[in-house]
């Protein structure tokens, strides 16, 4: 057995403190349910891009998350939050996934590699993440109490080569915090997540935003845990809710042993 994980599905608006308080309450509920690792969605603190620079320059919200990890003795993955760029001459921020351990220490950071610069036939119409975000470049795998975590964010799921490299670096559980749009989510969310789990032979824990965030922005929800065979172990609908589920190491080992795809690769 690998342990119990949780995904917090929420509808973040423009009020940072309201969103943070909601996340803190749901983290406590997840910890009370026995979760050892808890995943928050992409931009859970705020979906208003005008506030991203403010968030990147503040540690107040991060300190609150660290304190709660110590209090509840849990690992927390802060899905994606604005963080300063390591490049001093860069005006944009990074969209970063932060991993916090049970001692309140940030033990890993993954900066989103693939930015969502896409036209979508929905009320918003166009998304241009590169206007506010600088892309990252480093692939990140980190040890945790529930296994080796491979980190990704939202649009990354359309790029299977990233997931292959996460597996090559030892990932057993791949995390996908997201704010996947309602239109693209209805068409592609489940099939992409299941494909990435099957290809990598990893558990995939995907935590999405849900509902309407303003008059133009709607996200799909349907956070889920998928096993390495591509089976959906647990799934939410389109409302704010908490997903809690067990990871089964014996199942992961059995699938990898019976179909050793990493040993059969011929192309590089």
N, C-alpha and C positions, 0 to 999 in steps of 0.2 A: 504494500500500500504506500502511495506517495503522499497522501494527505488531502485535506479539504480546502477548496478554493471558493472564492466568491467574486461575482461581478455586480457592480452597482450601476443600474440603468437609471438615468435621471434626465430631466429637461432643464438645462441651464438657461437662465435668462440673462439680463444685463446687470443685475445686482450681485456683485461679487460676494458680499457678506451673506446674503440669503443663500446663494449657491454653496458657499463653504459650510454654513451651518447644516444645510441639508446633507452634504457629503459626510460631515462628521457624525451626524445622527445615524446614517446608514452604515458607516464603518463600525460603529458600536454594535448595531444590530447584527452585522456580519460576524463580528468577533464573538458575540453571544451565541451565534449559531455554530461556533466551533471552527470557523474558517481560519486557516493559518496564513493564507495569502489572499489579499483583497485587491481587486482591480477597479480603478475608476475610469470613466470614459475620456475621450479626447476633449480638451477645453471645458472640463467640468466646472471650472471657476467662472467662466464667462464666455459667451459666444459673440460678444461685441468686440470686433477687431480694434476699435478706437481705444480700448483699455488695455491692450496687450503690453504696450511699453510700460505702463504703470505696474502691471503685474510682474513683469520681468525685473523691475527695479526694487521690488518689495520682498521681504522675507517673512512678513507676519503670517501669511497663510501657510507657508512651509513650516514655520515653527509650530503652528497649531497641529499640523499633520504629524510632525515628529513627536510632539508631546502625546498625542493620542496613540501612536504606535507603541510608545513606551508604556503607557497606561494599560493598553489592551494586550500587549505582548504579541503583536501581529506584524507581518510584513505587508507593506502597502506599495502598490504601483500607481503613482499619480499619473494617470493615462497620458495626457499631454498638457503641458503648461508652457506659457511663454518664458523663455530664459535668455539671458544675454548671449550674444554671439562671442565666441572666443577670439574673433578677429576684431581688433581695436578700431579699424577703419570702417567697419560694417554698421550701417544705420539700422538694419532690420534685426529682429530678434530671431531666435530659434524656437521651433516647436519641439519640446523635449519631454521624454518619458523618464520620470525619476523613480528609482527603486529605493524604498526606505525600509531598513530592517527593524527588528523588534526593540533595538536599542535607540531608535530614533536617528540613525545614521543614514545618509544618502550613500548607497554602496554602488550605484550604477546610474548612468545617464545615457539615453539614446536620443539623438537628434534626428528628426524625421528626414529621410533621404528623398522620398518622392513627394513633390508638392502638387496639390490639386489645382491645376490651371485648366479648367474644363468648362465647356458650355453645356448646360443641362436644361432640358425643357420643363422647368418648374418655375414658380413665381420669382425666384431670385435670378434665374437665367444664366448667370455667369459667376464662376468662382476663380479667383486669382490669388492663391496663397502666396505666390512668390513676391507679391507686392509688399507683404508684411513680414514674410519669413525668408530666412536664408537656409538653404538645404544643408543637411548634415552629410557625412560620408562614411562614418565608422559603423561597422556591424558589431552588435553587443550581445553577448551571452553571459549570464551571471548565475552563480550558484544560489540556491534558496532552499528552505526546508522542504519544499515539495518537488525538488528537482532542478535541473538546469533550465533557466528561463531564456528564451530568445525574444528579443524586443522588436516590435514593429509598431507602426501607427497608421491606421485607416487606409489611405490610398496605396500604401505599400503592398496591400494584398493582391494588387493587380500585377505584381512583379515577382514571379515564382523564383527567379534566380536569387533573390534575397533570402527566401525561405530555405532554399537548398543550402546556401552558405551558413545559415543559422544551424541547420542540421549538421553540417560538416564540422561546425565548431562545438558540437555536443549538445545542442538544444534538445530537450525532452518535452517542454511545454512552451508553446509560442503564444505570446500575448498580443492581442489586437485591440487596443483602445481606439474608439472611432467616434466620428460625428457624421456617419454615412447618410447621404441625402435620402429622402423618402423614395424618390423616383428611381435612383440607381440601386437603392437597397432592395426594393421590390423585385427588381430584375436580376441582380447579381450577387447580393450579400451572401446568401446561403451557399450558392454553388461555388463561389470563389473560396469561401472559408473551408468548405468540405474538401475541395480540390487541394488546397494548401496542406490540410491535415493528412490527406492520403499520400501526397507526393513526399512530404517530409517524414511521414510516420511519426508524427508528434501529436500530442494533445494540442488543440487550439482553443484558447479561451478568449472570446471576442466580447467586448463590452462597448455597446453603442449608446449614443444619446437617442432620445425619443421625443416625439411630439413637435409642437410649434414653439419656436424660440422667439419669433417676432412675426410680422405680417408676411414675410417672404421666406423664412428659413424653417423647413420641416425636416426632421430626421426620422429614420426608419425603425429604430429600436431593434427588437429580436436578438438581444444579446444571447449568446449560447456557448456551451462547452461541447466540443467535438472530439471524439477519440481518434487514435491513429488509424483506425479502419475507415474513418469517414462517417461514423454513426453519431448522430446528435444525442448526447447524453442528457442535456437539459437545455431548455430554451424559454425565453420570456416572450411577451407579446409587444404591444406598442405603448404601454404605460410605465410610469416609474415603478421600479420593483427591484428586488434583490434576488439574484440567482446564487444558490449554494449547491455544490456538487463535489463528489469524491473523484480523485484521480487514482486509477488502478495500475500500479507498476507491472503487475504480472501480465496484464493485457498488452501493454506496450512492448514488453520484452518478447512475448509470444509472437506478436505480429512482425517485429523486426527479425526474429530468428527464422520464421517460416517463409518470409519473403525478403531476403537480404538485398534490397535494391541498391544500397550504397556500394555493395561489392560487385554489382553487375553493371555499373556505369561504364560506358565505352567512350563517350564524348566528354571533352573538357572545354 
